């Protein structure tokens, strides 16, 4: 086995919820991360996001996947599976 064969990309499936943040001094309300859950499949993350988005205290939820290079620790940009409710712009990631 060569070194290239040992290096594999690890994929993480994440459900992340958002809650509304009260307006600050500037009068702007915003969003902050509520909860984060990690799953072993895309379907599990998406199902959790759909359930969480129905909660009254949840402004919105994302389910996404990210790839990690275990050797370097580098993490790629998120690939969204589903975005529900009030969620941040993708530029915020």
N, C-alpha and C positions, 0 to 999 in steps of 0.2 A: 504494500500500500504506500503510495506516495504522499507527500505533505498536502498536495492539492486534494487528494481524496479524503483526508482527515478534516479539512476545512468545510464545514457545512453551515448554511445560513439557518438561523433559528427564527421561526415565525411566532409572533405573539398576537393573540386575538383579545382585544380589549373592549369592554363596555365602560363608557364614562358618562356620568350624569352631570347635569348643571343645575344650579339653583340661582335664583335672582338675588343680586346683591343690592342692598339699599343704596339710594343715591348718596354720593359723597359730597364733598364741599363744592364740587363743580356742578352739582345738580344732576349728574349723569348716573343713571342706574346701569348696572352691568350684570355679567354672569361670572360665576366662579364654579370651579369643579366641586361637585358634591361627593360622588363616590366613584371608585374605579374597581373593576373586577377583571380578572384575567381568566381566559378559558383555553381549552385545548382545541376547539373547533370554531369556525366562523359561525356556524348555526347557533351554537350556545351563546356566543357574544351577541348576536343579532336578536335572539329570543329574549335575552335579559334586557337589552335596550328597549325592546317593545313593551315589556312588562313595566320597567322603571318609568318610561315616559307617560304611563297612565296614572302614576302617583300624583296626588294633588300638590305635593311639595317639590316636584321635579319640573323644572322649566323646560328641559329637553335632554336628549340622550344621543350619544354616538356609539356605534359599533364600528371598530376599525381593526385593521391588521398592520403590524409593523414588522420589518425584517431586521434582524440583528446579526452582525458578524461576531461570533463568539471570540475570535482571535483578537480583533482590534477593539471590540466593544462599540463599534459604530452602529448607529440605529438609523434606518431609513425614514423617509417621510411616510405619514400614515396613508393607507388606502382605505377609504371609507366604505363600509358595507351597507350602512343605513344611518341616516341623520333624521332625528325626529324632534319636533317642537322647536323651541328657541335655543339655537346652538350658535357658537362663535363662527365668524367667517373663517374659511380655510386658510386665509393668509395669517391668522393668528397662531398657526401651528408651526 
